[in-house]
Amino acid sequence: MKKEFYSIAKLLEKNSKILDVGCGTGELMKYITENISSDIRGIELSKSNVQKCVEKGLTVIEGDAEKDLKQFPDSSFEFVILSQTLQAFLDPENVLNELLRIGKKAVVSIPNFGHWKVRLHLLLKGTMPITENLPNEWYNTPNLHMCSIKDFENYCKKRDIKINLKNLKIKNFFSELGIFVIEK
C-alpha cells in the first residue's frame, strides 16, 4: 500500500462515516475498512476500477465526481477523501465546494509542484519533471492544474476554509505531497 494512504488513514476517526472520491481500485478503502471504519463508500469514474472494488467486497458506485457529488445530502459523511485527484478536475473549486458540503471534514492530498526536486529539474533541464507523484510526460498527464502546498493554503485562506497546516515554507519546499484536513 502507498505510504500516502497510511498518512491519510491516521487523520481519520475510528468508526466514522467516510466517502472516498476517486477511490481507484479500492486499496485505501480496503485498508480503512480493515483498520478504521467499516462505514465507507467510494465513487469512481473508471468502470474497471469499480469492478475491482466490488470484487474486494467494497461499496462503490460508478460516477464522475465533478457531476455526481451533488447527489449526496449535506453533511452526510464525517470525512470525504480526495487523494491526488484535485489537480485533474476541470473545475477543482466546484469539487472542493462539494467535498465540504457533503463532508464535515475533507482529507485532500495533492502532488506538490513546489517540491525542491520539481523546482530544480525545471531550473536545470527546462522540462516538466517526472517523479513518483508526477509520473507522466507533459503531453499525457491528467494534471490540468499545477498546485503547490502554498497555493492550496492561499486558496483556503481566501475562502475561509480551515486548514491544518504548519511549517508551510518547509513543507512547500521539502514535501512531495501535500496532505490536508480541511473544513468550513
Secondary structure as the mmCIF struct_conf table of DSSP 4:
data_model
#
loop_
_struct_conf.conf_type_id
_struct_conf.id
_struct_conf.beg_label_comp_id
_struct_conf.beg_label_asym_id
_struct_conf.beg_label_seq_id
_struct_conf.end_label_comp_id
_struct_conf.end_label_asym_id
_struct_conf.end_label_seq_id
HELX_RH_AL_P HELX_RH_AL_P1 LYS A 3 LYS A 10
TURN_TY1_P TURN_TY1_P1 LEU A 11 LEU A 11
BEND BEND1 LEU A 12 LEU A 12
HELX_LH_PP_P HELX_LH_PP_P1 GLU A 13 GLU A 13
TURN_TY1_P TURN_TY1_P2 LYS A 14 ASN A 15
STRN STRN1 ILE A 18 VAL A 21
TURN_TY1_P TURN_TY1_P3 GLY A 22 GLY A 22
TURN_TY1_P TURN_TY1_P4 GLY A 24 THR A 25
BEND BEND2 GLY A 26 GLY A 26
HELX_RH_AL_P HELX_RH_AL_P2 GLU A 27 ASN A 35
TURN_TY1_P TURN_TY1_P5 ILE A 36 ILE A 36
BEND BEND3 SER A 38 SER A 38
STRN STRN2 ILE A 40 GLU A 44
BEND BEND4 LEU A 45 LEU A 45
HELX_RH_AL_P HELX_RH_AL_P3 LYS A 47 GLU A 55
TURN_TY1_P TURN_TY1_P6 LYS A 56 GLY A 57
STRN STRN3 VAL A 60 GLU A 62
HELX_RH_AL_P HELX_RH_AL_P4 ALA A 65 ASP A 68
HELX_RH_3T_P HELX_RH_3T_P1 LEU A 69 GLN A 71
BEND BEND5 PHE A 72 PHE A 72
HELX_LH_PP_P HELX_LH_PP_P2 PRO A 73 PRO A 73
TURN_TY1_P TURN_TY1_P7 ASP A 74 SER A 75
STRN STRN4 PHE A 77 SER A 83
BEND BEND6 GLN A 84 GLN A 84
HELX_RH_3T_P HELX_RH_3T_P2 LEU A 86 ALA A 88
BEND BEND7 LEU A 90 LEU A 90
HELX_RH_AL_P HELX_RH_AL_P5 PRO A 92 ILE A 102
STRN STRN5 GLY A 103 PRO A 111
TURN_TY1_P TURN_TY1_P8 PHE A 113 GLY A 114
BEND BEND8 HIS A 115 HIS A 115
HELX_RH_AL_P HELX_RH_AL_P6 TRP A 116 LYS A 125
BEND BEND9 THR A 127 THR A 127
BEND BEND10 GLU A 132 LEU A 134
BEND BEND11 ASN A 136 ASN A 136
TURN_TY1_P TURN_TY1_P9 TRP A 138 ASN A 140
BEND BEND12 HIS A 145 HIS A 145
HELX_RH_AL_P HELX_RH_AL_P7 ILE A 149 LYS A 158
TURN_TY1_P TURN_TY1_P10 ARG A 159 ASP A 160
STRN STRN6 LYS A 162 ILE A 163
HELX_RH_AL_P HELX_RH_AL_P8 LEU A 168 PHE A 174
BEND BEND13 GLU A 176 GLU A 176
STRN STRN7 LEU A 177 GLU A 183
#
